[in-house]
Every structure is written in structure tokens, then in C-alpha cells.
Amino acid sequence: MMQLSQAIIYPLELIRTRLAVSPVGTYRGIAHCARMVLRQEGWLAFYRGLVPSMVRTRPCLLARLPAVGIAFSFELSVCSKSWAQCTPNSYC
């Protein structure tokens, strides 16, 4: 799911980056920047660099999942009540 959302947002990231690094006056706004990229470079320009970006984010996701599992199991082992009796605002 992360990859689909990243693919949907990536063109906006490209426009944001172009607006940030281009000299003042190059683009009049977001829509103008998008039109210029589309007109000058084609629609594939919006997705140039998407694959390396996705590859770069995958290890971060894989590194976070074990940490969440460890924290969850620690929470269960510390809890004196059963998990079903714990409420979100009580610290068991």
C-alpha cells in the first residue's frame, strides 16, 4: 500500500522540488510548473526517480516493523491484567 500512495504523491513531490530549487520567476505557481514539465518533458517526467525512491524507503519500513513487535510484546509481558481487560487510557 505504501508504494501505491507514494506513486500517487510523487508528481506533487517533483513539483514541490522544482519550485524549491528553481530560480525565482521560473514558475508562476504549482499549476504553471506542472504544465511546463508536462509540455517540455512529457508525463513520464513526473515519475522519473520513483523507483529509487521506493527502494530507498523499503529498508526503513522493514527496520521499523520488528521494533513495533518488540514494543508490543513488552507491553503484553508487563501488563498485569489480561490484554482484553486493558483500556487505551489505563496503563494496566
N, C-alpha and C positions, 0 to 999 in steps of 0.2 A: 504494500500500500504506500509505503514511503516513496518508492520510486515513481509511482503514478502521480502523486501530489507534487513531487519535485519536477517532473516533466511538465506539469501544468503551469507551475510557477516560474520555471526557468526563463521564458521570454521576458517576464517582468523584471527578473534579476538582471538580464542582459541590458534592458533599457535603463534600469537604475544605474548600472555600472557605466554605461555610455554617458549618461547625463553627469555623473560624478567626475569622470576623468577627461571629458572633452573641454576644450577652451570655452569660455563664456561667449554666448552668442551663436554657438554651433547649432543648437537646437532650441526651438521656442517653447518646448514642453514635451510631455510624455507622448502625446499623440503624434506630434511632429517627428520626434525621434523614431517612433515605430514606423511611420510612413517612410522616412528616409532609409531606414535599414531595409525595409521590405522592397522599396523601389531600387536601391543601389546594389543590394546583396542577395535579395531573394528570401523566401520564407525559411530556407534551411539555416540561414544565418542566426535565427532566433534560437536554434538548438545546437550551434557549434559549441563544443566543450561540455555538453551534457553528460556524456559517458564518463569522462574522467571525474566529473563532479560526483556522479553516483558511486563510482568506485571508491572515491575518497571518503564518502560518508558511511559506507558499509562497515568498515572496521570499527568505527565509533559506536555504531549500533550494537555490534557483536560484543564489544567490550562492556557496554552498559548492562546487558541482559544478565550476566552472572552476578553482578553487583546487586541488582534488584532481587534476584533469587536468594542471595545470602542474607540481605536485609530482611526479607520476608520470613525466611526460616528462623532467623534470630528473634524476630518479633513473636513467632509462634512458640519458640522454646522458652522465652522469658515470661510469656503470659501465664498467669496462674489459673485463669479460667479457661474453659474450652473456647475455641475460636468462635463458635456460634453465639456465645454469650457476650463477646466483646462488642462494644459500640464504637463508632468512629471517634467520639469525644472522650471516651474513657481510656485510661492507659492500662487497663486490665490489672 
